[in-house]
Amino acid sequence: MNTKPEIKLIYLDICCFNRPFDDQSQLLVRLQTEAKLDIQQSIREGKLALAWSAVLDLENSANTNTERSKTIDGWKSFAVIDIDATPQIEAMAEEIAESGVKPMDALHVANAITAGAAYLLTTDKQLLKKMAVEPRVRVIDPIDFIRSQYSHEN
């Protein structure tokens, strides 16, 4: 029997989208950038599905570098779902923020959960630490995401 593999829905927060624009002199930043670029290619090829949200639009519109902002905004067209801001998402984000997560990060988590994403990819160390045991979405950095995908193949 030939079954198609399930396409995973993922959500990238704004720091993950911005990683390729960061100073690449640190090894961790370069590795995260390479992982993120590989993930982007998988999105383009339809191997991964991308979720987008109004909070990504909001944060990206605040970017003073119009070239970066335009590049990131281009990823919205690849999204299979675009989550609007709702009172339910805001309430969930407030609940998440009670655990010490910054309000904008909590909104990203709430949007990823609402979208039904299996993973929220971030390079934010504090968010990774605070959300390490979130049962509704796996919060993970791009390197560990790539590692987990390869371990499932073998």
URBELPE-V175938 format. One record per helix or strand of 3 or more residues. SS is the DSSP state (H for helix, E for strand). FROM is the first residue (numbers start at 1). TO is the last residue. Records with the same first field share a line. If there is no record, write none. Layout:
SS: FROM-TO, FROM-TO
This chain:
E: 8-12, 48-53, 79-83, 119-121, 138-140
H: 14-21, 27-44, 54-61, 66-78, 87-97, 103-115, 125-130, 142-153
